[in-house]
Amino acid sequence: MKLFNRMPAEVRTAVAPTDRVLTYAGGPDGYVIATDRALYLGGTRLPWFQVERGVWDEQGLTVVTTAGESHRALLPEPGRIPEAVRERVTASILVNQYAPLDARGGVRLVARKADDDRVIWEFVFDAGLDPADPGLRALAEQALEEIRRSFGV
């Protein structure tokens, strides 16, 4: 309970009541807070299942979401935030499987566990493939069904 007692009030009030703070770090734009359910960046709550990846450099963190949005936080002293981001994003992924579709390429099928225990599937098509192509989409859906049966998800 020491973390909670020493935690700044701004951190405590920034997180949802259902979220448990794992670690936090302050920067010039405010706090970056990693909880068991989400990452808080500049007032934005990003549930872990929506975080594709975190990229670090000497000045801070850039987070890319599964929707392709990018969020940046300056963190000259990140503390344990990098480890928390890596661990929580990895923990949200249930399945990450590549499936070839045709001679042009394939699709990566990723299942992520949402906050409410739903499983959310994501299709990541190879570069140059049109995700809106009905034929490719049908092949991807077929591959998804096979993977779901195989993994029981």
VOGU-3710 file (C-alpha; in Angstrom, 3 decimals, decimal comma):
1> mklfnrmpae> 0,000/0,000/0,000  3,046/2,278/0,169  2,731/3,184/-3,528  -0,817/4,452/-2,962  0,176/6,487/0,117  3,057/8,224/-1,680  1,186/8,590/-4,937  0,463/12,183/-5,965  -3,199/13,163/-5,802  -3,143/13,930/-9,555
11> vrtavaptdr> -2,294/10,288/-10,254  -4,982/8,924/-7,927  -7,697/11,130/-9,410  -6,657/10,556/-13,047  -7,421/6,827/-13,113  -10,766/5,059/-13,275  -11,927/3,584/-9,952  -11,684/0,064/-11,431  -8,030/0,522/-12,457  -5,163/-0,369/-10,117
21> vltyaggpdg> -2,042/1,783/-10,542  1,066/-0,288/-11,292  3,537/2,545/-11,882  3,696/6,153/-13,019  6,215/8,734/-14,163  6,007/12,487/-14,450  7,007/14,510/-17,457  6,637/18,067/-18,711  3,157/17,255/-20,069  1,932/15,556/-16,894
31> yviatdraly> 1,917/11,986/-15,676  2,051/8,760/-17,646  0,253/6,117/-15,606  0,259/2,358/-16,170  -2,590/0,497/-14,497  -3,654/-3,117/-14,636  -6,250/-2,224/-17,303  -4,964/0,802/-19,237  -2,247/3,305/-19,992  -3,005/6,957/-19,242
41> lggtrlpwfq> -1,202/9,476/-21,450  -1,973/13,183/-21,310  -5,503/12,651/-20,051  -6,247/9,867/-22,550  -7,084/6,380/-21,290  -5,814/3,660/-23,639  -6,997/0,164/-22,650  -4,146/-2,325/-23,079  -5,983/-4,316/-25,754  -5,992/-1,158/-27,915
51> vergvwdeqg> -2,238/-0,591/-27,615  -0,329/-2,061/-30,545  3,135/-1,078/-29,321  5,199/1,401/-27,382  8,350/2,910/-28,885  11,003/4,525/-26,685  13,692/7,075/-27,364  15,843/9,268/-25,114  13,031/11,787/-24,665  9,999/9,638/-24,073
61> ltvvttages> 7,332/7,270/-25,232  5,299/6,988/-28,418  2,335/4,634/-28,259  0,668/3,321/-31,414  -2,860/1,977/-31,074  -4,458/-0,876/-32,994  -6,437/1,826/-34,863  -3,151/3,362/-36,071  -3,300/6,449/-33,850  -0,077/7,730/-32,316
71> hrallpepgr> 0,248/9,270/-28,833  3,455/10,877/-27,539  4,585/11,618/-23,981  7,864/13,271/-23,033  9,419/11,248/-20,218  13,033/12,126/-19,471  12,913/9,757/-16,456  10,506/6,945/-17,358  11,006/4,845/-14,235  9,248/1,484/-14,655
81> ipeavrervt> 6,863/2,649/-17,390  8,769/0,854/-20,240  8,602/-2,521/-18,472  4,939/-2,034/-17,571  3,984/-1,147/-21,164  5,848/-4,157/-22,554  4,374/-6,553/-19,996  0,766/-5,329/-20,205  0,648/-5,205/-24,032  2,121/-8,706/-24,215
91> asilvnqyap> -0,351/-9,967/-21,596  -3,307/-8,631/-23,609  -2,411/-10,792/-26,642  -3,978/-14,258/-26,589  -3,129/-15,343/-30,151  -0,751/-13,886/-32,735  -0,715/-16,138/-35,797  0,244/-15,554/-39,430  -1,890/-17,184/-42,137  -0,902/-17,205/-45,828
101> ldarggvrlv> -3,894/-16,319/-48,032  -2,741/-16,572/-51,637  0,350/-15,993/-53,775  0,265/-12,256/-52,990  0,609/-12,619/-49,225  -1,226/-13,274/-46,015  -2,695/-11,877/-42,836  -1,650/-11,796/-39,219  -4,553/-12,708/-36,938  -4,290/-11,251/-33,449
111> arkadddrvi> -6,683/-11,985/-30,593  -6,629/-9,569/-27,662  -8,397/-9,807/-24,340  -10,522/-6,727/-23,616  -11,200/-5,314/-20,139  -14,548/-7,101/-19,995  -12,970/-10,475/-20,968  -14,249/-10,296/-24,554  -11,876/-11,557/-27,231  -11,285/-9,026/-29,995
121> wefvfdagld> -9,773/-10,245/-33,260  -7,700/-8,026/-35,505  -6,667/-8,642/-39,134  -3,276/-7,232/-40,147  -2,886/-7,769/-43,889  0,515/-7,827/-45,572  1,601/-4,586/-47,230  0,097/-4,250/-50,689  -3,007/-6,310/-49,911  -6,345/-4,514/-49,884
131> padpglrala> -8,239/-5,362/-46,666  -11,479/-4,305/-48,413  -11,048/-6,922/-51,174  -14,002/-9,317/-50,637  -12,023/-12,331/-51,853  -9,120/-11,683/-49,499  -11,506/-10,910/-46,666  -13,273/-14,258/-47,202  -9,927/-16,081/-47,142  -8,960/-14,231/-43,948
141> eqaleeirrs> -12,285/-15,124/-42,300  -11,715/-18,763/-43,267  -8,204/-18,659/-41,747  -9,655/-17,059/-38,620  -12,160/-19,894/-38,162  -9,366/-22,465/-38,474  -7,218/-20,632/-35,938  -10,145/-20,194/-33,541  -10,803/-23,940/-33,640  -7,110/-24,704/-33,259
151> fgv> -6,599/-22,400/-30,274  -10,073/-22,743/-28,759  -10,576/-18,981/-28,719
//
